[in-house]
Amino acid sequence: MYKVLSIGFGNTGTPMVTIESGRETVCYKLPYEYSEWAMTVVECANMGEKLVPGEVVFSLENGKYYADTVSYTHLTLPTIA
């Protein structure tokens, strides 16, 4: 699981991800197969739905690439006055 700070594209259209790694911030090129996911994240941000910064799990299973965002549900309990 990685703390993803931003998603974008390089000059050649390569998907890029910036992650927090300890005290460092590091930018990595992602495999081309993550392009559609990266574009979706960028489009969501342009519509006001920010998926990053957040935690993301990148995986490769049976030849398919996956990027799963980890969300936490915040439960607000009613208070009794």
N, C-alpha and C positions, 0 to 999 in steps of 0.2 A: 504494500500500500504506500502511495506517495502523496505528499502534500503538494498538490498542483497549484501554482500561483497564477499561471496564465497559459493560454493556448494561442497559437498564431501560425503564420506561414512564412517561410523564407522566400528569398527572391525567386527561386525556381519552383515555388508552389509546394515545397516540402513542408509537411506538418511539423511544428515545433512545440515543445512543452518546456515550461520553466517550472522547476520544482525547488522546494526547500529541502536541503539535505544538511541536517544539523544546523550549523551556523552559516552555511553557505547557500547561495542561490545559484543553481546550475541550469543551463539551457541545453536541451537535447533535441536532436532530430529524431522524429518518429518514423517508423516504416510507412511507406506509401499507403498501406492498407488501413491506416488510421485517418486518412484524409477526410472521409465522409463524417466520421465522428468529430474530428476537429472543426469542420465546417459547421456542423450542427451546434457545437458549443459556442462558436463565434456568432452564429445567427441568433441563438437564444439570448446571448448577451446584448446584441443589438436591439432586441425586442424587450429588454429589461429583465430578463430571467437569467440571473448570473449563477452558473454552475460551478465556477471557480472564482476565488480560491476555494478549494475543497479537496477531499481525499479521493483518490482514484486508484483502482486496481487494474493494471494492464496484464493481459494474459494471452497466450496462444494455445488453443486447444483444437486438436484434430485439424490443423491447418487453417483455423479461423482466428482472427485477431479480435479481442474484446477489450473494451474500456468501460469499466463499471464505476459510476460515481457512488460514493458512500454517503448516504444522507442519514441524518439523525432526526427522529421525530421528537419535537419538544412538546411535552404534555403539560398543560396548565391546569392545575386542579382548582376547583372553586374553593373560595374561603368562606367560612361561616362567621358572620359578624355578630 
